């Protein structure tokens, strides 16, 4: 969760034709659909994202107003207190493409009951997340990355829980470059947000669009201290540069602003313990590394990565400047690795090195098996259009 201030599967030609005016309407930002749930008009926010009302994308629910919220997209919600067990948004997508979908939730006592709800969300028939609200002012978000395969639309469903009224604040669709997050199991699994951390950050602010063209949220390691990120090694320092860091050779294209900061283990070791929500589980995980210091001719930064269950990189040493060049991204990682809820990892200075290991960023996503099929309730919602 982050503070607000710091920041039904459908097929057939009829649904595609019905969505054409909606696709035209949001085309001002290619590949972006940003729904202000419960909102009534178009607007552009402070970082340049265009928001539109959500009513054309869902049948059902009611608009509610939050209290004590400044950002316009969080001043309204769509809530669902009708008789149906779930309500589904239908989002237009391009076939054979890749998307990040983000849902956000800011309660803001929209129902004047001060009753914190819990409920579930799903992507088509696949369970996505359980939403458990425990504050009226905290902004909670969930992300999932999908490969559309043959689909021209996807559905995001809000499913009633046992307490309170389910709701949603915003729903965002971000088209990714085709190579990003490509994996051998695209047709059988999604990638759900676990952690995405900007190490060496200069403040608690997160980084997103326009610094990241596809609008991923990179959380500051300062903000994560004591809140999922602990056990930092003694001698860890923060460094930064204003020189652009080239990411064109990196599949996931971490933004230069994220790569321009890093932590360095001056005593020869970088260690952390990271709490990953909804784990243990199978993870897609990557570290993002770049040499961002101008080294002397006698300087060598060479180090190894230590992680339980790692048989891929164990014993291998990386020398960023000599192997990849300074100010270029290197992104070692795993498409599939078992990780516990509390994951310990370390970077150790290798023989022949006189500089400590460096870490710029890290991303961990949960591999979620796709459940095929559409429930009868989904079909009822579709027929309402």
C-alpha positions, 0 to 999 in steps of 0.5 A: 500500500502507498499513501495517496498524497505520495502519489469477463472475457468477451469474444466476437465481432460485436464487442470489438465494434462496440468498443471502437469509440472507446478505443478512439477516446483514449488514444491520446496516450497510446496503449493507456486506458485510465478509468476514474471509477465513479467519476463524471468527466475527463481530466489530465492529472498532475503527471500528465495521465488522461483519466476518463469516467468508467461508466462505459466499461461496466454495467452496475455499481454506484458512484460514491464520494470519498472524504479528505482526498486531494487527487481527483481520481481518488475523490470518487469510487464505484461501489457494489452493494447490489444483489450480484455476487460480482461485477465486471469491467470489460477492458479492450486489448490488442491480440498478441500483446502484453499489458500491465493492469493496475487496480487501486483502492482508497476507502475514504469512508465513501459509505459513511459507515467507517466499516473497512471492507474486505473483498476479492478481485479476479482477472477473467476466471482467475483469482487475482487478489484479496483486498483488505482495507484497514485505513480510510486514507491509505491507497492500496494497489494491485498489479498484474501483467498478462499476455493477451494471446487471442483475446480482444478484451479482458474482464476485471471483476470485483467480488463481494466479501464477508465485511463491508461494501466492495469498491474500486477507485481506479482501473488502469491498463498499460500496454507494454513492449512485446519483449517485456516480461516475455516468458515460456509460460505466457499461455498458462500464467500471469505475473502478479506484483510482489515487489518493485524497489528502487534502491538508493532512492533520494526520497520516499517518493515512488517513480512512475510515468513519465519517467517510466514510459509504461507507468510501472510503480517503483517504490523507494527503498527508503519507504520500504525500510521496516515495511518489508525491507530489513537487515541492510548490511553495515557499510551500505551507502547510497550513490547517484548519477545524472548521466543517462543509463542505457536500457535498450539492451535490457528486456524489461527496460527499467527507466533511467531515473531508477537506474541512476541511483544505487546502494553499494556495500563498502564493506564487501557485502550487500544483504537484505531481507525482503517480505513478499506479499502472498508468498511462499510461491513461484516467482519471476524475479530480476535484479537490475544492475548498472555501473554508475560510478566513473572508476579509476583504471585500477578499480575493479567491482566484481561480485557474486549473488547469493540466494537460496535455491539459486542454481543458475548464478551460484558461484558466478561473478559479474564485472559490470564495467568490463562485461557490459560497460558503464551506464548500461543495464544488466538484468540477471534473474529467474523466470521461475524460482521458489521463494519464501515469504521472507527472502534473504539475499546477498551480493558478495565482493569477489576475489580480485575486487577492490570495490563493493557490490552494487544494486540499482533495482529489483522486481519480484512478481508472483507466477499465477496459474490461469484458470480458464472459463467464464462463469454464468454470472460473467455471461449475465453481466455481458448480456447487460450491454 
